[in-house]
Amino acid sequence: MRFYEADGYLLATSGADITRISSDGTIAWQSATLAIDGVIIERIADGVIHGWAGVDPPDDWRPFVIAAKTGAIIEGAKLTID
């Protein structure tokens, strides 16, 4: 897990998803499952989170874009687990 500081909140990444933590410590949202081998946030700008999702280890990383306010996937990786 890694933490990324943003404007008034934190983003926590796991091996599979992103969680937004409000300044008071409450969880605002948790994204859909994006990966199976890690999530990396590249940048947060203009209310949008840009990053990479490890979907097929060891070398298949796919880009994603998520709305910072809601956690909704705008485009890119979304892992479907059956």
Number of C-alpha atoms within 10 A of each C-alpha: 12 13 15 15 11 15 9 9 16 17 21 18 20 18 18 20 22 24 18 24 19 14 12 8 10 10 14 14 17 17 18 17 18 26 24 17 18 19 27 22 20 12 12 19 10 7 12 18 21 19 19 20 26 22 21 12 11 8 9 11 19 17 18 21 20 21 17 19 12 14 19 15 18 13 12 16 22 19 16 9 7 3
